[in-house]
Amino acid sequence: MSATHRVHPNSNGTYRPVDPPDAILWDDCERCDEHATDALGLDRTKLRAAWDMMIAVETGGPVRVGGAEYRTANEARLGRLLYNVYVITQRLAR
């Protein structure tokens, strides 16, 4: 199942000012909440974007468009999850 997310409007048709339209995962969305703790449901594009963001934020790697910071709580949760995977793979590679 593909979990591509589009901009999540509020019930009145406007967009949450705290969540940028290009967020990988939004806050206050059940499906985004699930993906923040289980990245396997994300499609390849979203997973790659999340990985690149994690590298920029957690390791000081190349900054992606939008800057090197998590913009939603769900992006931060996903980033920490992916960073744990990154650390494990680095330790096993030694």
C-alpha atoms as a printed R data frame, in Angstrom:
   type eleno elety resid chain resno       x      y      z
1  ATOM     1    CA   MET     A     1   0.000  0.000  0.000
2  ATOM     2    CA   SER     A     2   1.362  3.397 -0.932
3  ATOM     3    CA   ALA     A     3   1.303  5.987  1.788
4  ATOM     4    CA   THR     A     4   2.026  9.103 -0.208
5  ATOM     5    CA   HIS     A     5   0.716 12.113  1.621
6  ATOM     6    CA   ARG     A     6  -0.576 15.291  0.145
7  ATOM     7    CA   VAL     A     7  -1.197 18.578  1.888
8  ATOM     8    CA   HIS     A     8  -3.651 17.976  4.726
9  ATOM     9    CA   PRO     A     9  -6.233 20.761  4.892
10 ATOM    10    CA   ASN     A    10  -8.123 21.644  8.043
11 ATOM    11    CA   SER     A    11 -11.839 20.898  8.123
12 ATOM    12    CA   ASN     A    12 -12.570 24.441  6.925
13 ATOM    13    CA   GLY     A    13 -10.348 23.978  3.853
14 ATOM    14    CA   THR     A    14  -7.432 26.038  5.110
15 ATOM    15    CA   TYR     A    15  -4.019 24.668  5.961
16 ATOM    16    CA   ARG     A    16  -2.423 24.467  9.380
17 ATOM    17    CA   PRO     A    17  -0.002 27.376  9.601
18 ATOM    18    CA   VAL     A    18   2.404 25.316 11.697
19 ATOM    19    CA   ASP     A    19   2.769 22.529  9.130
20 ATOM    20    CA   PRO     A    20   4.523 23.519  5.896
21 ATOM    21    CA   PRO     A    21   2.834 22.286  2.720
22 ATOM    22    CA   ASP     A    22   5.879 20.186  1.799
23 ATOM    23    CA   ALA     A    23   6.071 18.385  5.158
24 ATOM    24    CA   ILE     A    24   6.896 14.690  4.889
25 ATOM    25    CA   LEU     A    25   4.542 13.857  7.747
26 ATOM    26    CA   TRP     A    26   1.891 16.117  9.255
27 ATOM    27    CA   ASP     A    27   0.796 16.366 12.847
28 ATOM    28    CA   ASP     A    28  -2.766 15.554 13.936
29 ATOM    29    CA   CYS     A    29  -3.204 12.937 11.191
30 ATOM    30    CA   GLU     A    30  -3.699  9.315 12.243
31 ATOM    31    CA   ARG     A    31  -1.922  7.908  9.210
32 ATOM    32    CA   CYS     A    32   1.040 10.271  9.603
33 ATOM    33    CA   ASP     A    33   1.173  9.339 13.301
34 ATOM    34    CA   GLU     A    34   1.473  5.676 12.285
35 ATOM    35    CA   HIS     A    35   4.200  6.370  9.737
36 ATOM    36    CA   ALA     A    36   6.210  8.323 12.300
37 ATOM    37    CA   THR     A    37   6.801  5.065 14.173
38 ATOM    38    CA   ASP     A    38   6.699  2.624 11.236
39 ATOM    39    CA   ALA     A    39   8.549  3.919  8.194
40 ATOM    40    CA   LEU     A    40   7.979  0.753  6.159
41 ATOM    41    CA   GLY     A    41   4.576  2.009  5.016
42 ATOM    42    CA   LEU     A    42   6.048  5.080  3.343
43 ATOM    43    CA   ASP     A    43   6.510  5.099 -0.404
44 ATOM    44    CA   ARG     A    44  10.037  5.287 -1.816
45 ATOM    45    CA   THR     A    45   9.918  9.054 -2.415
46 ATOM    46    CA   LYS     A    46   8.771  9.935  1.105
47 ATOM    47    CA   LEU     A    47  11.170  7.458  2.707
48 ATOM    48    CA   ARG     A    48  14.103  8.914  0.738
49 ATOM    49    CA   ALA     A    49  13.110 12.449  1.697
50 ATOM    50    CA   ALA     A    50  12.835 11.415  5.347
51 ATOM    51    CA   TRP     A    51  16.247  9.711  5.231
52 ATOM    52    CA   ASP     A    52  17.880 12.752  3.610
53 ATOM    53    CA   MET     A    53  16.304 15.039  6.211
54 ATOM    54    CA   MET     A    54  17.527 12.797  9.030
55 ATOM    55    CA   ILE     A    55  21.084 12.882  7.642
56 ATOM    56    CA   ALA     A    56  20.967 16.686  7.431
57 ATOM    57    CA   VAL     A    57  19.501 17.165 10.905
58 ATOM    58    CA   GLU     A    58  21.223 14.435 12.908
59 ATOM    59    CA   THR     A    59  24.653 14.251 11.281
60 ATOM    60    CA   GLY     A    60  25.156 17.716  9.818
61 ATOM    61    CA   GLY     A    61  25.165 16.219  6.337
62 ATOM    62    CA   PRO     A    62  24.053 17.958  3.150
63 ATOM    63    CA   VAL     A    63  21.064 20.215  3.753
64 ATOM    64    CA   ARG     A    64  18.002 19.454  1.710
65 ATOM    65    CA   VAL     A    65  15.632 22.071  0.412
66 ATOM    66    CA   GLY     A    66  13.781 23.576  3.365
67 ATOM    67    CA   GLY     A    67  16.687 23.551  5.778
68 ATOM    68    CA   ALA     A    68  18.139 21.146  8.297
69 ATOM    69    CA   GLU     A    69  15.379 20.932 10.848
70 ATOM    70    CA   TYR     A    70  12.318 18.852 11.510
71 ATOM    71    CA   ARG     A    71   9.208 20.881 10.824
72 ATOM    72    CA   THR     A    72   6.554 18.749 12.502
73 ATOM    73    CA   ALA     A    73   6.524 16.529 15.579
74 ATOM    74    CA   ASN     A    74   5.881 13.510 13.341
75 ATOM    75    CA   GLU     A    75   8.894 14.356 11.170
76 ATOM    76    CA   ALA     A    76  10.997 14.513 14.341
77 ATOM    77    CA   ARG     A    77   9.714 11.130 15.562
78 ATOM    78    CA   LEU     A    78  10.411  9.559 12.171
79 ATOM    79    CA   GLY     A    79  13.843 11.207 12.040
80 ATOM    80    CA   ARG     A    80  14.814  9.765 15.418
81 ATOM    81    CA   LEU     A    81  13.605  6.326 14.332
82 ATOM    82    CA   LEU     A    82  15.664  6.514 11.145
83 ATOM    83    CA   TYR     A    83  18.668  7.838 13.066
84 ATOM    84    CA   ASN     A    84  18.557  4.758 15.290
85 ATOM    85    CA   VAL     A    85  18.667  2.600 12.162
86 ATOM    86    CA   TYR     A    86  21.551  4.700 10.855
87 ATOM    87    CA   VAL     A    87  23.541  4.252 14.091
88 ATOM    88    CA   ILE     A    88  22.958  0.497 14.093
89 ATOM    89    CA   THR     A    89  24.118  0.138 10.480
90 ATOM    90    CA   GLN     A    90  27.220  2.236 11.204
91 ATOM    91    CA   ARG     A    91  28.119  0.073 14.198
92 ATOM    92    CA   LEU     A    92  27.619 -3.163 12.271
93 ATOM    93    CA   ALA     A    93  29.743 -1.891  9.390
94 ATOM    94    CA   ARG     A    94  32.819 -1.658 11.632
